[in-house]
């Protein structure tokens, strides 16, 4: 006689906890990919919410039965963080890793500067200088090294080397400061 192995509720609890931890770790990695991509913030959030909602509809009854709870809060938050985080990371990873291999250069004007200097030109805090640029309808913050403080203060443009991502969202590989637009005196 063959006995079937029955999985205990502890097994499923461990699976849900494992998926939650993996989803949170992948969300952190997705944020790092997001910082290198010209993508509106609503796109990855929409992917996360859509995937998490679909997963919630599929697993919430089983989740509540395994944990012996009622309601939707725990099942919904677990689904959003675990399944939504995994799918959001995969979306950004595919866009990043399947990008065109040919880099393109682009010179963009600086929209805003974040530099911690006072009226005499002295650095007032240990914040790295950063600039905000606008490309493909997205504002993106580029953070520079401390050594480039003087260049960032006088710069008007940024040069960005980028490639087209798999889903059409540009990925920048490197960036630098340009004091004046090339060709102007």
C-alpha positions, 0 to 999 in steps of 0.5 A: 500500500502506497501512502501519500505524503501530506504536507503539513501547514508548517510546510506551507507557512515556511513556503510563504515566509520564504517567498516573502523574504525573497520578494523583499530582497528582490524589491531592493534589487529592483530599486537598484535597477530602477535607479539606472532606468528612465522609467516612470515610477508608476510602471514598476508600481503598476506591475507590482500591484497587478501581479500581487493582486492576481496572486492574491486572488489565487492564494488568499483562501489557502493562505488564510486556511494555513495561518488560521486567520480571517480577513484580507490584510495579511494575504494581500500584503504577503501577495504584494510583497512576495509575488509582486516583488518577484514579478517587478524585479523580473520585469526590470531585469529583463528590460535591463539585461536584454537591452541593445548592446549599442550605446548612444550618447545624449547631452541633456540640460540640467533641470535642478542641482542639489549641492550643499554649499553656502554663499561663500562657496564652501561645502556645508555638509557631506552630501554628494552633489546631484542633478536632476535631468529630464528624459523620456518624460521622466525626471531622474537624479544623477549622483556624482562623486565628491571630487566633482563638486566644482564641476557640478556647480558650474555645469549646465549639461550632462552627457549620458551614455544609454541603450534602449531596454527590451521594453523600450525604457532607456538604461543609462550606463554612465554619465558625466558633466558638461560645462557648456553645450558643445559648439557654443562660445 
